[in-house]
Amino acid sequence: MLRTPFIETLSDLFIRSAQWRGRDELFVDDIDRITGTEAFDQALTVAQGFADNGAAQVEVIAYLCRSSARHAVAWFAAPLSGRIACSLHVRETPERLGQALNWLDARILVHDEDLEGEAIAAVAASGHRIRRISLGARGSADADYSDIVAHGKRFDVAAHRPEPDDIAAIVFSSGTTGKPKGIMHTQKTLLEAAKGGQVVMGPITPDSATLLYMQPSFAAWPIIVLPFVAAKAKVCFGKAFTPAAFLESCQRERITLAPLVPTMWRMVFEAGPENYDLSALTLVSISGEAPAPSDVRQLYDRICQNICCVYLSGEAFTASGVMANTRDLMERGKIGSSGRPVVGGDVRILVPGGGFDDEVANGETGEIAISGPSLAIGYWKDPELTREKFRDGWWRSGDLGRLDADNYLWVSGRIDNVINTGGIKVSGEEIEHALLSHPSVAQCAVVGQPDQRMGQRIEAYLVARGAPPDIEEISLFLRQQRHLAGFKVPKAFHWIDEMPTGPTGKLFRRALRVDGS
């Protein structure tokens, strides 16, 4: 057994956990069932495969993959060996993926076999030589997972042990300017996130199992996976969410923690969960967007009577989060709140636009600031935004909220215009910039409207330059000319005579939202 002096990094933690998991399954999907020992051995050979394909330590390994057991091994191979893991959005356009690869200075792109075409197009769009590793058949890739695992050498992690302050992962998040934000987490912050998850999702034991349908490009993936790996428990992955597949997997794999966003839980409620054996569930999590009181009550009555409602982010992760448990929700009348900070975490409510020390009076609404040991260190290649958002161990979230008389956090919206649709955060400004490049659009505003199924629905309000064009033409323009992914294209377009403005002449989006938020 490979020993490290003590656990200082995520690399150390993965080594210990995978080895102690031993012959028990660690990563499971519909095709592969990878034990702890196999995951450790395969991660070492994949890490050496990164080196053989030209990726040095502290360089970025990009992933264009859906959730799977092989992806999990390949993802951990990066921080295990001192490299930086960054998962790309599989639904993004090749042009945007190419831009991301350039921005990351990625050396290698790991991709699913059925995403080979998208991977080829992304590398071509980048204009650079980026080597590709396929998780399935090699095809035209430079290497493939099976061949590396079968014939590759093991990476000498003892001789190349990463340091706690080394960057281990970059997590993408939408920015208010339409540019992506690359949230930088170190070996140490991810280690703290893995430990903090034992509080939020615990107790997690080697007999525990969780089920993920979140794609790896979302912060929810490492937020859930890291604590379960740390606890030497089982992680199951599903590639495409359907309520039936989710319920069948919970029953078959004896899932103990089921984490979904409210949109997904509402679909599960309609699929007859009473017809499945969910007796192994010890905790259900609802996060990603604000749940309705009816969501919490249905979870309690129909799924599991142990519930956690969590306020987390890609910047904060679990050891810097806020959570409410079943007693908070069902006995203390706090349904709708996010709870109170976890062990080691802290919250301030700041005056919007003020300094980090400018706190509002208790009960007043302001900007939520978060502190804790799993807090990210800043944004990739954006020192100005890092200085603006991070200071002295605190991070300004851009979310609005208040603390009630019992110090429970209530989140009320966004300062900026990031739209949370089905748990996916989309920048309204990115869509606005694309719309404004159309010759017939003089002004526009993109907002999120309340939607019972998706949480928020993307809608666009436009002032025409001349005669308004056909809506389908605008939609095709966004997809084909501006290369927006389908989920970013507004679901409704409204032609109006003029945009609402505030006292200073700035766009007043609140007037366009039906709930006035």
LINJO-V594574 format. One line per field, one symbol per residue. psi: psi as a letter, one per 20 degrees, with the letter a starting at -180 (. if undefined). A space follows every 50 residues. Layout:
psi->???
This chain:
psi->ppqqgroirhggggggggghhciqpgppaigqnprgggggghhghhghhg ghjjorqjrpoqpmqrprggggghghhfhhjjrppoprpijrqhghgggg gghilphqopqqgijgghgghggghhjropqpppicqgcjrhrqgggghh irrppnhhilpqqhiqphqppqqpriiiqqpoppprhghhghggghhhgg jrppriiqqrppipqhiqhhghhggghhghjkappqqphppqggggghgg ggjlphpopqrhgghhhghijlhijqokiipipqpoahrpqqhhgghhgg hifqjoqpoqorrhhgahjkapqpagggghhjkkpiribrqrpirqpqoq ppiarijnqrqpiqpappqqqrijpriappkmhghghhhppljqpphiqq rqpahjkppopiaqgblppnokipppohhghghghiiphiogqqpprpqp phgifqppqppqpqnbpprqhhggghghghhikpqhiipqiqppprhqqp qahjiqpnhhiiphij.
